[in-house]
C-alpha cells in the first residue's frame, strides 16, 4: 500500500469526508495496534464506514489476512463464517447494524471482539479465549471471502497476497494508474471486486471514492460529480444506472477506464457505456472468487460487438485458460488460484484438479474459444446463478426453504433472466406445504439463514410439483409456470 510518498494526498473519500494517506494509516494503525496487533486473521464486521476502510487498509499494509463480514447478514450465517475462518480478533464497527450484530455475537460468545469507531477508538466487548486450531494455513493470505454454498453452508475461499499482487501487476500492464486518479467503489466489501478497487487505487497513491450503501446504481452520477477516472461495476447494476438515464451519451467525460465483471455483459449495455464515456478504455473482465478477482480481459473499446454477450477475452498475466473438450467447461490455471476451500478437502479435490502438469480450477462455466476475440461465456453447468452480480447456489436457498417450511419438496426458481445464467430475482416454491402455512412467516424466518440478496422475492405454495421423466421436480416447467403467472 502507498504510504510515505503520498502521505499528504487524499486516500479516501467517504460520506463527504476526505482522509489523507497519513490520516488513514494512523487511524488504521490505532485500530490494529489496540485490538489485533498480533493477529494472523482479523474478521471485520462493518459497512461503508471510515473505521472499516481504515482497518482493511491496515491489514493490507501489514500483511494481516482479513475476512469481510456484512453486519446485516443473519447472525447464524455470521457465526458459521466466523467458526470457519477462526479469526484471532473480530472488529465490529460502531454503526447501528454492526452494534446490533455485536450484541448478538457477545451473547453467543466467541473470540476477542472489539467495537471500533471512526475516530480510532476501540472498546473490547469480549475478552479473547483460546482460539481453536485453525483448519488452514493463514500465513501469506491477503483475505478470505465467503460465497454461497450448495449445501446451505457458506464456502470460505482464502486468497494469498501473492495472488493479489499478481492480479494488480496484470491489470497494471493493461492500464497505467497514478496518484492523480480517482476510483469509484460501488461494490460491497464482501464481494472480491472491492479488492480490485482498493489494491489498484491505494497501490498507485490515488483516491478511493466510496458510494453510499444502497446507491451502487448511482455510480455514474458519482463518476460525474467527483470527476472520477476509474469505475468498476457489475453489469446489472450498470443497467440500473442506464434505466435511471445516467449513461447518456457523453455523460462521463472524466472516465479513463471502465471495468465490468461479475456476470455476463450484454452488448447493448456495453455500447451505452461506450457512448457515455467517450474518453475511456472499457474492459469486460472475468474470473470467479477462487481465481482472485479476474483472470481474463477483453478491451471492447474499439471492437464491433456482433455477439449478444461481450467476450471474456484472453487470460491476463501469463496465466492459462482452456475449454474441457467433453463438458465445454472453462478451466483456469495460474498463480492467481486459491489454495482451495477452508476445511473442505472433498470440495477442493473436486474443483481443483491436476492435469497436464498444471493445477486447474473447474469454474462450472460453459464456453468456447473464438480465435479473434478469445473466450466466450455460455452459461453454467450447474445450479449456480449470478443474482445481481452475486454468486448464488440455488441449493443454498432451497436448504433454507426446507428448514423453515417443513417441506422436503421445494425449489428455488430464478426469474427475469438478464444474461446467460444471470438473473434479477428468485421465487421460492413449496410443494405439499402444511395446511395453514403462512408464506410471509416462512420468508421472514429465512432471513435467519440468508442475506437479503439471496432471499426469494416471493413464495408460492403448490399441492403437487410438476415432475420430469426421471420423476424429479421439473424446474423448467416451474419457470414457465411462474413466467405465465
C-alpha angles and dihedrals in degrees: 000000000000113000126136101035092049102030095130096043122096112267103171136026113188132154091352093304122114125206125193122224089256092052093045092049094048092048092048092047091052092053096046096040092053100042112017110015094139097032123130093190126026123189111210114201103190150110131224099318134130091246093054094050092044090053092049091047090052092048093050091046094049099040093248114147114237131200113205114214126183109229089212093063117105112279092235090056092048090051091051091050093049091047091053095042094046094202122196090222137012119214115198119189120230098246120124096256092045091048091055090047092051092052091053091046091051091050090052094045127226144147125325109316122194129186110218129197136202092253092060096256120133137191126203110232099175128021118233118265126191108301113226118243105285109243093221142036108267096184113117095011122137098192146336118229124194120214134182116288128210092228094054092259118110114245118233115219115191116204122198121228088237089060091052090048090051091051093049091050092048093051091044088058087061098040130022116223128194142176093273093064126106120207123202114217113197103148125093120266089236088062113083091225085077087069089059090060097042101044097043093043100045092038088061095043090246130139123268112213111200119210112219121259112283094011099098093119087059090062093114090053090056091046089057096040095049096033089237121190102201131041131174120192142170106245096238090053091049087050089057088052089052090052088053089057092247095127099062117149111286093005095129107044095153095057113111099174134018122192125192121192143145101065142016114307112222115221096232091055091046089052091051091052090050091054092046094050106040093167097049137095108227125209135188105206127189137199141117123240089260090063099052109260101310137005103183139029138201120196103209096172095112101018125110105235108220099157119075089236125050112243122253090229126205132324116273130221096027094295127142136247129176142165120244103238093218104042102021087234118159110238128193134203130177147083094300095069120114118243087241141272123323113263092342110107093163094056090042092052091049095049101036114053136175113234132156092356094305136097108240131193118218105221098190087228121124122221150130137223124257109199092220102039106025126228120010122203119227106172138273134315094210142034094284117115138180111244111192088326098315122114107239128183107210087211088064090057092044091052089058091046091054094046096053102032098049089226125119091200107077139134135194108213120194114220138194100031112215098176141343106323089344121119143173100220150003131231119200119218122198119195121203092006113188115265111272093016109164107222092196090055091048092051091047091050090052088068086076089069108024134057114236095259090060096046114112110249089225141356128229125199118211129182091216133013124225111254132206128221091280090055091248125131106281102230092179091056090049090051090052092047092050092046089052091050 
